[in-house]
Amino acid sequence: MKEKENPWTTLSIKEVYDNPWINITHREVLDYSKNSGIYGKVHFKNVAVGILPLDKNLNTWIVGQYRYTLDQYSWEMPEGGGKIGNNPIESAKRELLEETGITAKKWTKVLDIHTSNSVTDEYGICYVAQDLTFGESEPESCEDLVIKKIPFEKLYQMVMQGEVTDSLTVATVLKVKLMLLNGNF
């Protein structure tokens, strides 16, 4: 497949909202057919990181929390963000420790992802963490987390049955399942 140059023309950009995590702009544009239109863009100021901890028996740890934006409870792998420009593996190590109390000696990058590229530029990196050591979690004051140890296969079934819908978790679990089937772990 041949990649093309950007066919869009940006006529104007107006900042609509800004906070420490995101910036939202309204854009007047010409599309690929040179028709006038609008576009809203959500710019993320952090790189998303997701971590799938796996022990030697293929158990994993998931985190449950109420997600305000969805207005529902969500089970997902440990996740968070790190400033753009910082080493994402360091952000991943910090998030795994904060949310679960787990540290890992072996880290494998398994996935690069754009979470919703029709309206955001959010970029994520997902890892498998292995050779695990356990301690106390250190969640942020705004987090009320439940940590659950389950077999990886159970998490895979939760994804397949639609019980887990977080994009980083779904993509990572599906890719790791294929990697396991191919003998990569």
Secondary structure, 3 states (H helix, E strand, C coil): CCCCCCCCEEEEEEEEEECCCEEEEEEEEECCCCCEEEEEEEEECEEEEEEEECCCCCEEEEEEEEECCCCEEEEECCEEEEECCCCHHHHHHHHHHHHHCEEEEEEEEEEEEECCCCCECCEEEEEEEEEEEECCCCCCCCCCCEEEEEEHHHHHHHHHCCCCCCHHHHHHHHHHHHHHHCCCC
